[in-house]
Amino acid sequence: MLQQVNGQEASSLHYDPLKEDLQVFLGSEIQLAEMDDLTKVNPVTPATVLRCLQERYQEDVFYTNAGCTLVALNPFKPVPYLYYPKLMRDYHTAPQLQKLKPHIFTVGEQTYRNVQSLLEPVDQSIIVSGESGAGKTWTSRCLMKFYATVANSSASQETHETVERIEKRVLDSNPVMEAFGNACTLRNSNSSRFGKYIQLQLNRAQQMTGASVQTYLLEKTRVAYQAPLERNFHIFYQITKGASSSERLEWHLPEGMAFHWLPNSERTLEEDCFEVTRDAMLHLGIDHSTQNNIFKILSGLLHLGNIHFDDSEDESQVCQPQEDAKCFVMTAASLLQIPKEELLETLRVRMITAGKQQQVFRKPCSRAECETRRDCLAKVTYARLFDWLVLVVNGSICAEPSTWTTFIGLLDVYGFECFPNNNLEQLCINYANEKLQQHFVAHYLRAQQEEYAAEGLEWSFISYQDNQSCLDLIEGTPLSICSLINEECRLNRLSNAIQLQTRIESALSSNASLSRNKFSKDPNFIIAHYAGPVQYQIEGMVEKNKDPVPPELIQLLQHSQDSLLQKLFPSQEKEPNDLLGQSRASVVTVVSKFKSSLEQLMQVLHSTTPHYIRCIKPNSQGHAQRFQAKEVLSQLEACGIVETVHISAAGFPIRVSFQSFLERYNLLRKSHPTQPRPSSRLPGSLLTKEPSGQQPISKEDATLQSLIRDILLTLPPTMATLRDHPEARLSPSPIHCGRTKVFMTDSVLELLEHRRVQTLNKCARCIQFCWRRHQHRKLEKQRWAATLLQAATRSWLTRKRIQRLHAAATSIKRAWRKWRAKMDSLVSIELDDVEENCFTKVPYLPLSTTLPWPSHETIQLWPLGLVLSNASVGVIRMRRNLSLQACLQIPCHSSPYKVEVIQHDQAGITSIRALPQGSIRFHCKKSPLLYANISPEPQNYDITGFNQILLDRHRLIPV
């Protein structure tokens, strides 16, 4: 059975009566500064939680876990070592986040890993809440830097530059939005005067592809009114302090000039850096020319605030501007590029449309009305400029819908506010904080306990502070404060604060959260918010809710020659609150617009997995190392930290449906087969128990439960089985299998993820091994096949070459034998002729005697080497010469060759000398026959000569 520490009611939680519990807690040996999670505190009381936070704060430890919530104490001093990029990467690469110290980076990394795990709902939201000055803006800024660093580390080399450019634009949107939307208040020097929800858009690879900014309820009244000791928006101080001399001359901002709407300008803040804002605007695509137009408009608004009027002599006369304000009228008209006369006419004269004929009447305004119209002109101009900047920022950083699949949302809204004078702005701000607190209560405190009971867990409910009655008072139907204020705006009459107070009291007196300060002379009502009671002044609330903008003011700005003002106020635009052709019931009030946008925000938050960061302000003065216990305790009680610790210590923060659990962790059951255990050894949390009064579990759910139990039994015995130690049996099991969901603690989820990663790595290694073995075998087969092909190819080529050589040798031998046989036959025939001619008596003929010319075919067949070389010189000399020329294929007619006969001891022809006609070369081709160039008998003499053809001498058998 789950253990529960009974909490106390919020009204009975005080610091002093808990000294006994505090002494018990302080008597433990555990060091308070080392206790990272408040769920380890025992007993859980406001005093013990407060003491733990105080000890950690004194040790410069500013982040502490409180179950599902991270408590962040504002250090009120620079702590750069907590936000280094190296530390961001350490949290991103940590295998087990639970072993690291609590940090906002832990929350950021948890959301990033949830997106990677694709567990429904995949989209994540981080809700940063707390009072004004608790550090919400700084926390959101650091989280954006963390996501930019994480997304950049996972980008590839090709997409690194693109991701870095997107990150630069997303981060540059912060200084621009803070300059135009933040201001210095009594509680915070950089207070957000608007709410914003930033969606960081991620693609399938969890890389940041863009972002979008959605804003809520800009406090535009701050442009024309600042409470004592407070300041206007940061951008006005930046342009007056950071402009160059030429820009001051162009914008008419001389040094030392006093502006009525620029109080406390002597204070210098870190947020007054003008160059940072200008560089960020330039990176977002706002060029220097457009920036110059923006700053000229802002300067014109400052000069517009210095225009004051004197009272008129009677109601029919218009009010005249004061003497020192006339120059400001000219300067403001020049900077806004509108005619001076038209500006004064619009501020001092009101146009009234009345009657069925819609006749227009001009009515001079009183001094108060003139200044109200002046303030309205400034507020509507600044509001349009702010909305235009949001559109520009979104156009620069927002990605196409097809390029991103999931998002991580950062909600940074104004904190709970309670001032001496609270009006409609504070009502809307506190209303938004009530909705966020109700979301936390509904999502975590109430829904979690109800879900435990529905799933069959043995659970006793823990009491907590529910703010539903307060929300019913503000927004309930059919009657609420918002509905009564809107109804008062729709009535065609002047608002009466006393009458509205009476209606609120009579209609909502049954709600315990409503009361009234009877000792105050001004009409008021008090709402008991979750963070404390707040008294609201009714006077002026209806007029602020109407937010009237006279049509003639819009027409005045439409006539401006400034290009930016023409974009902000297009000529074809319909005038706001123009009742011509409209019913008064269709007028949209400030409260109704804010309520509609807030409902859209809550729908987005309900569709995501929420994460909570509670920012706590240690003291109201903003001093470092100062811990005011009473103020911190009031914040802890207001945001429900103690109740959160109670439920988190006894409950299960992780809840996963059966189907999702099996889809993600079924591989553990397949890779780690379990041995069946007897039911007596199964943990009670794993046994299915039928809660009384509920329907039995369906067959499908029972099958899923059995599969899930097999998965859970693969965990170590300390997680999945009962402990043998008697004291261990008393502690709650870290995991429970309900009717439709699996409930577990963070440690079990971390163990399951670790086992899953190990199993996936093992499977990946197995796949790699099998693939490498397959590749190796395939490669060996390819090598063996290649070797066989090479051997067969070489064998085939060798056989073909040898066959060609054999064929060539056979052809040569056949041709040689044929030629040799033919030559032998010719030699035998010619030798017979020579023998006959030698014995024939033929008279000697001189060389010039012409012999009968033999046929050409016969001469070509004469053997040169064997016949002529041994023929004797005589009557057959002519025949010998002709035979020589025929064998050498020398033309017979007009031959340039000359045959010389040199007689030695042995008769015969030794050389043929040609007549000199240039050099002659004979190219001999080497015989393919082996030993063809080697003479069988060594020659002991050589016959050489210039241009000679050496002839082999062949010895003939003497006849």
TIPAKE-891604 format. One record per residue (C-alpha): residue in three letters; x, y, z. Coordinates in steps of 0.2 Angstrom, whole numbers, plus 5000, padded with zeros to 4 digits. Layout:
N
ALAXYZ/...
This chain:
959
MET500050005000/LEU500750174996/GLN501250285010/GLN500550455013/VAL501050595024/ASN499550695028/GLY499650875023/GLN498851025032/GLU497651155026/ALA498451315019/SER497651425032/SER498451325046/LEU500251325038/HIS501351445049/TYR503151455052/ASP503251465071/PRO502151315076/LEU503251195067/LYS504751205077/GLU504551025083/ASP504450955066/LEU505951065061/GLN506951005075/VAL506650825071/PHE507150865053/LEU508650955057/GLY509150815069/SER509550705054/GLU511250665048/ILE510850715031/GLN511650885025/LEU510251005020/ALA511251085006/GLU511550914998/MET509750864998/ASP509250894979/ASP507450834980/LEU506250894992/THR505250734991/LYS506650665002/VAL506150775016/ASN505350685030/PRO504150755037/VAL503550865023/THR503051025031/PRO503251205025/ALA504551235039/THR505651085034/VAL505451135015/LEU505851315019/ARG507351265030/CYS508051155016/LEU507851295003/GLN508651415014/GLU510251305018/ARG510451274999/TYR510251464995/GLN511651505008/GLU512751384999/ASP512351464982/VAL511351314976/PHE509851394968/TYR508951244960/THR508051104969/ASN506850974963/ALA505050964971/GLY504350804963/CYS503850854945/THR504251034948/LEU505851124949/VAL506051264962/ALA507151404956/LEU507751534968/ASN508351704961/PRO510151734966/PHE510051924962/LYS511851914956/PRO512751854941/VAL513151664942/PRO514051634925/TYR514751464929/LEU512951394930/TYR512551434912/TYR514151394902/PRO513951314885/LYS515051174891/LEU513851134906/MET512451134893/ARG513351004883/ASP513650904899/TYR511850894903/HIS511450854885/THR512650704884/ALA512350634902/PRO511750454901/GLN510750474917/LEU509950644921/GLN509450594938/LYS511250584944/LEU511550764940/LYS511150914951/PRO509550994948/HIS509551134935/ILE508451214922/PHE509451114909/THR508850954917/VAL507051004913/GLY507551064895/GLU508550904892/GLN507050794899/THR505850884886/TYR507150854872/ARG507250674876/ASN505350654877/VAL505250724860/GLN506550594854/SER505650454863/LEU504050494853/LEU502950454869/GLU501250534867/PRO500950674869/VAL502550714859/ASP502450904860/GLN503150974876/SER502851134886/ILE503851214900/ILE502751324911/VAL503851454920/SER502851534934/GLY503151644949/GLU502951824955/SER503651974946/GLY505551984949/ALA505751794953/GLY506751764937/LYS505551694924/THR506251804909/TRP508051744913/THR507451564915/SER506651574898/ARG508151654890/CYS509351524897/LEU508151384891/MET508151454873/LYS510051464873/PHE510051284879/TYR508951214865/ALA509951314852/THR511551234859/VAL510851064859/ALA510051074842/ASN511751134835/SER512650994842/SER511550864833/ALA511650954816/SER512750884803/GLN514150974794/GLU513051024779/THR511651094790/HIS512751174803/GLU512651344795/THR510851334792/VAL510451284810/GLU511651414817/ARG510751554807/ILE509051494813/GLU509751494831/LYS510451664830/ARG508751734824/VAL507851644838/LEU508951714851/ASP508951884843/SER507051894846/ASN507351904864/PRO508152074866/VAL506952144853/MET505452084862/GLU506152134879/ALA506552304874/PHE504852344867/GLY503852234880/ASN504752244896/ALA504952384909/CYS505652424926/THR504352404940/LEU504352414959/ARG504752224960/ASN505752194945/SER506952294934/ASN506552184919/SER504752144921/SER503752074906/ARG502352184903/PHE501552054891/GLY501351864890/LYS502251764877/TYR502251584872/ILE503751534862/GLN503651374851/LEU505351304846/GLN505051204831/LEU505951044828/ASN506150924813/ARG506150734813/ALA508050744817/GLN507650854833/GLN508551004825/MET507851174827/THR507051234811/GLY506251394817/ALA505151464831/SER503551564833/VAL503051694846/GLN501251724852/THR500951874864/TYR499551904876/LEU498952074883/LEU500252204881/GLU500152334895/LYS500052484883/THR499452594896/ARG501252604902/VAL501652714887/ALA500552854894/TYR500552814913/GLN501952754924/ALA501652724943/PRO502852814955/LEU504652744955/GLU504252644939/ARG504852674921/ASN504152664904/PHE504652524891/HIS506552494889/ILE506552554871/PHE506152734876/TYR507652744887/GLN508752654875/ILE508452784861/THR508752934873/LYS510352864880/GLY511152774865/ALA510752884850/SER512152964841/SER512353154839/SER511653144821/GLU510253034826/ARG509853154841/LEU509753294829/GLU508553194817/TRP507453124831/HIS507453294840/LEU508153214856/PRO509353334863/GLU510353284878/GLY509653324895/MET507953354888/ALA506553304900/PHE505053204894/HIS503453184904/TRP503253004899/LEU505052954903/PRO505152954922/ASN506752894932/SER507852914917/GLU509352944928/ARG509352764933/THR510452654922/LEU510052474920/GLU510852334910/GLU509352334899/ASP509752504892/CYS510952444879/PHE510352514863/GLU511652434852/VAL511152254857/THR509352294851/ARG509852374835/ASP510952224830/ALA509652104835/MET508352194824/LEU509552194810/HIS509852014811/LEU507951984811/GLY507852074794/ILE507352254800/ASP508552364790/HIS509252534795/SER507952634786/THR506552544794/GLN507352554811/ASN507552744808/ASN505652754805/ILE505252654821/PHE506352764832/LYS505652924824/ILE503952864829/LEU504452824846/SER505252994848/GLY503653074841/LEU502652984855/LEU503853054868/HIS503553234861/LEU501753194861/GLY501753164879/ASN502453334883/ILE500853414875/HIS499753494889/PHE498253594887/ASP497453744897/ASP495653744902/SER494553824890/GLU493453984895/ASP491853894891/GLU491253724884/SER491053804866/GLN492853844865/VAL494253724862/CYS495753704874/GLN497353794869/PRO499053704871/GLN500153774884/GLU501453904879/ASP502953784881/ALA501953644873/LYS501753724856/CYS503553674850/PHE503153494855/VAL501653494844/MET502653544829/THR504053424833/ALA502753274836/ALA501853324820/SER503553324811/LEU504153154817/LEU502453074814/GLN502353164797/ILE500553224800/PRO499953404798/LYS500053504814/GLU498353584812/GLU497553414810/LEU498453344825/LEU497753484836/GLU496053474828/THR495953284832/LEU496553304850/ARG495353454854/VAL493753414845/ARG492653264846/MET491553204832/ILE489853144837/THR488653054825/ALA486853064830/GLY485053044823/LYS484352934810/GLN485153044797/GLN486853004805/GLN487253194806/VAL489053234812/PHE489253364826/ARG490953444832/LYS491053454851/PRO492553534859/CYS493453424872/SER493853474890/ARG495653474896/ALA495453304903/GLU494653234887/CYS496053314877/GLU497453224887/THR496453064886/ARG496353074867/ARG498253114867/ASP498552964878/CYS497452854867/LEU498352914851/ALA500052854859/LYS499352694866/VAL498552634849/THR500152684840/TYR501352584851/ALA500152434852/ARG500052434833/LEU501952444832/PHE502252304844/ASP501052194835/TRP501952234819/LEU503652184827/VAL502952024832/LEU502351984814/VAL504152034808/VAL504951924821/ASN503851774817/GLY504151804798/SER505951794801/ILE506051644813/CYS504551544809/ALA504751384798/GLU503651314785/PRO502351184792/SER503051054782/THR504851074789/TRP504451034807/THR503450894816/THR503550934835/PHE503851084846/ILE504451124863/GLY503451274871/LEU504051404883/LEU502751504892/ASP503351664900/VAL501951764907/TYR501851904920/GLY501851854938/PHE500651874951/GLU500452064955/CYS499752154970/PHE500052344970/PRO499352484981/ASN498152524966/ASN497652384956/ASN496452394941/LEU495952304925/GLU497752264920/GLN498152174937/LEU496452084936/CYS496952014919/ILE498751964924/ASN498151874940/TYR496751794930/ALA498051714919/ASN499051654934/GLU497451584941/LYS497251484925/LEU498951424925/GLN498851364943/GLN497251284939/HIS498051194925/PHE499451134937/VAL498151074950/ALA497050994937/HIS498450904928/TYR499550854942/LEU498750864959/ARG496950824956/ALA497050714940/GLN498450614947/GLN497650564962/GLU495950524953/GLU496950424941/TYR497750324954/ALA496050274962/ALA495350234944/GLU496850124940/GLY496650014956/LEU498050084966/GLU497850084985/TRP497850274987/SER497250395001/PHE496950564994/ILE498050714999/SER497150875003/TYR497751024992/GLN497251204989/ASP496051214974/ASN495751384966/GLN494151334956/SER493051444966/CYS494151594962/LEU494051554944/ASP492151534945/LEU492151704952/ILE493151784938/GLU492551694923/GLY491151584928/THR489451574919/PRO488151644919/LEU488751784931/SER490551824935/ILE491651984937/CYS492151974918/SER490351954912/LEU489752104923/ILE491052214917/ASN490752174899/GLU488852194901/GLU489252364909/CYS490252414893/ARG488752364882/LEU487552474891/ASN487252644882/ARG487652744898/LEU489052824908/SER489852704919/ASN489552714937/ALA490852634949/ILE489752624964/GLN488352544954/LEU489552414947/GLN490152374964/THR488352354970/ARG487952234956/ILE489552134959/GLU489152114977/SER487252064975/ALA487651944961/LEU489151854967/SER488951864986/SER488851684988/ASN490651654982/ALA491851644997/SER493251714987/LEU492451884985/SER492452024998/ARG492552215000/ASN493652335010/LYS492252425019/PHE493452555026/SER493952615009/LYS493052765002/ASP493352714984/PRO492252574976/ASN493252414976/PHE493152224978/ILE494352094985/ILE494751924977/ALA495551794987/HIS496851724974/TYR497851574977/ALA499351684980/GLY498451804992/PRO497051924992/VAL497052074980/GLN496052234981/TYR495452304964/GLN494852484961/ILE493252494951/GLU493552674945/GLY494052674927/MET493952484925/VAL492452494913/GLU493352624902/LYS494852524901/ASN493852374896/LYS493052464882/ASP494752524876/PRO493852654865/VAL494852724850/PRO494052874842/PRO493852854823/GLU494653024820/LEU496252964828/ILE496352814816/GLN495952934802/LEU497353054807/LEU498652914808/GLN498052854791/HIS498453024783/SER500253014789/GLN501653024776/ASP502752904785/SER502852734776/LEU502852634792/LEU501352714799/GLN500452684783/LYS500752504785/LEU500152504803/PHE498652604799/PRO498052554781/SER496852674773/GLN495552534769/GLU495452474787/LYS493852494796/GLU493952604812/PRO493952504828/ASN492352514839/ASP491452604824/LEU489652574828/LEU488952624811/GLY488152474805/GLN488552374820/SER487652334836/ARG488452384853/ALA488352204858/SER489652154845/VAL491052264852/VAL492552164858/THR493152214875/VAL494852194882/VAL494352064894/SER493451964881/LYS494951964869/PHE496151914883/LYS494951774889/SER494851704871/SER496751704869/LEU496951634886/GLU495851484882/GLN496751454866/LEU498351444876/MET497651324888/GLN497051214874/VAL498851204868/LEU499551164885/HIS498251024887/SER498850944871/THR500650944877/THR501650864891/PRO501850994904/HIS503451034914/TYR503451154928/ILE504751284934/ARG504251384950/CYS505251534952/ILE505451604970/LYS505951774975/PRO507051764991/ASN506751944995/SER505752094989/GLN507252214988/GLY508252114975/HIS509752084986/ALA510951944985/GLN511251824999/ARG509651885008/PHE508351755012/GLN506651815019/ALA505751665026/LYS504051735027/GLU504051795009/VAL504751635003/LEU503451535013/SER502051635006/GLN502551594989/LEU502851414993/GLU501051405000/ALA500351504985/CYS501051394971/GLY500651224981/ILE502451164983/VAL502151074999/GLU500650984991/THR501650944976/VAL503050864987/HIS501750764996/ILE501050684981/SER502650664972/ALA503450574986/ALA502050454987/GLY501550444969/PHE502150394952/PRO502650544940/ILE502750424925/ARG501150354917/VAL501150254901/SER499750164893/PHE499849974890/GLN499949984871/SER501350124872/PHE502250024885/LEU502249864874/GLU502749954858/ARG504250034867/TYR504849894879/ASN504249734871/LEU506049704865/LEU506549674883/ARG505349524885/LYS506049454868/SER507849474872/HIS507749424891/PRO506649274892/THR506049254910/GLN505849104921/PRO504049084928/ARG503949134946/PRO502649074958/SER501349204962/SER501949214980/ARG503549284974/LEU502749414963/PRO502649594969/GLY501049654975/SER501149804962/LEU501249674948/LEU499749574953/THR498149624945/LYS496849664958/GLU495049704955/PRO494549864964/SER492849854972/GLY491349934963/GLN492249934946/GLN492049834930/PRO493149684928/ILE494649704917/SER494349654899/LYS495149504891/GLU496249614880/ASP496849714895/ALA497249554904/THR498249494890/LEU499249654889/GLN499449644908/SER500249474907/LEU501449534893/ILE501949684903/ARG502249584919/ASP503449474908/ILE504349634904/LEU504349704922/LEU505049534928/THR506649564917/LEU507149704929/PRO508249674944/PRO507549594959/THR507649754969/MET506449834956/ALA505249694951/THR505149584966/LEU504749604985/ARG506249634996/ASP506649505009/HIS507149635022/PRO505649675033/GLU505949865032/ALA506049865013/ARG504349785012/LEU503549935020/SER504250055006/PRO503150074991/SER503549984975/PRO504350094962/ILE503150024948/HIS501349974947/CYS500349894934/GLY498549964934/ARG497049924924/THR497550014908/LYS499250104912/VAL500950064920/PHE501450184934/MET503250204938/THR504550324946/ASP505850414937/SER507150284943/VAL506150144935/LEU505950234919/GLU507850274918/LEU508150094921/LEU506950034907/GLU507750154895/HIS509450094900/ARG508949914897/ARG508149964881/VAL509750054875/GLN510749904880/THR509649784870/LEU509649894855/ASN511549904856/LYS511649714857/CYS510449694843/ALA511349824833/ARG513049734836/CYS512249564831/ILE511549644815/GLN513249714812/PHE514149554815/CYS512949454804/TRP513149584791/ARG514949594792/ARG515049394791/HIS513849404776/GLN514949534768/HIS516549434772/ARG515849274765/LYS515149364749/LEU516849444747/GLU517749274748/LYS516549194736/GLN516849344724/ARG518749324726/TRP518649134723/ALA517549154708/ALA518749294701/THR520249174704/LEU519349034694/LEU518949154680/GLN520649224680/ALA521449044679/ALA520248984666/THR520549144656/ARG522449124657/SER522348944652/TRP521248984637/LEU522349124632/THR523949014634/ARG523148874624/LYS522648994610/ARG524349064609/ILE525148894609/GLN523948844595/ARG524349004585/LEU526148974587/HIS525948784582/ALA524948844567/ALA526248974562/ALA527648854564/THR526748724554/SER526348844540/ILE528148904540/LYS528848724539/ARG527648684526/ALA528048834516/TRP529948804518/ARG529848624513/LYS528748674498/TRP529948804493/ARG531448694497/ALA530748554486/LYS530348684472/MET532148754473/ASP532948584473/SER531948534458/LEU532448704449/VAL534248684454/SER534248504447/ILE533548564431/GLU534648714429/LEU536148614433/ASP535748504420/ASP535648644408/VAL537348714414/GLU538148554411/GLU537548544394/ASN538048724390/CYS539748694397/PHE540148554384/THR539348644370/LYS540548734360/VAL539948914359/PRO541149054352/TYR541649184364/LEU540549334363/PRO541049504369/LEU540049584383/SER539149704371/THR538449564361/THR536649554364/LEU535949384369/PRO534249324367/TRP533149394381/PRO532449254392/SER530649264398/HIS530349364414/GLU529549224423/THR530949114421/ILE532249234427/GLN531349274443/LEU531449084447/TRP533249074445/PRO534149024461/LEU535349164465/GLY536449094479/LEU536848924472/VAL536948954453/LEU537749124450/SER538949124465/ASN539848984457/ALA539549014438/SER541149044429/VAL541449204419/GLY541249174401/VAL540049164387/ILE538649154400/ARG539049314409/MET537649404401/ARG536449274407/ARG537149284424/ASN536949474425/LEU535149454419/SER534749324431/LEU535449434445/GLN534349584440/ALA532849474439/CYS533149394456/LEU533349564464/GLN531849624454/ILE532949764446/PRO532149844431/CYS533149794415/HIS533049944405/SER534050094409/SER534550014426/PRO535650124437/TYR536449964445/LYS538149904439/VAL538749724442/GLU540549704446/VAL541549544445/ILE543049534456/GLN544049374453/HIS544949284467/ASP545649124469/GLN543849054468/ALA542749114454/GLY541049184457/ILE540149344461/THR540549434477/SER539549594477/ILE538349704468/ARG538749884469/ALA537450014465/LEU537750184458/PRO537750304472/GLN535950384474/GLY535850424492/SER535950304507/ILE535150144506/ARG534550044522/PHE533949864522/HIS532749824537/CYS532749644542/LYS531349564552/LYS531949434564/SER531349264560/PRO530049184572/LEU531049024571/LEU532148974585/TYR534048984580/ALA533549054562/ASN534949184563/ILE536349074568/SER537449004555/PRO537848824556/GLU539648844552/PRO540748994558/GLN541349104544/ASN543149144545/TYR543049294533/ASP541849434530/ILE541449534514/THR541049714518/GLY540849864507/PHE539950034505/ASN538150004499/GLN538449814498/ILE537249674499/LEU538149534508/LEU537849374500/ASP538149204508/ARG539349104499/HIS538848924496/ARG540048794491/LEU539448684477/ILE540048514473/PRO541248534459/VAL540548474443/
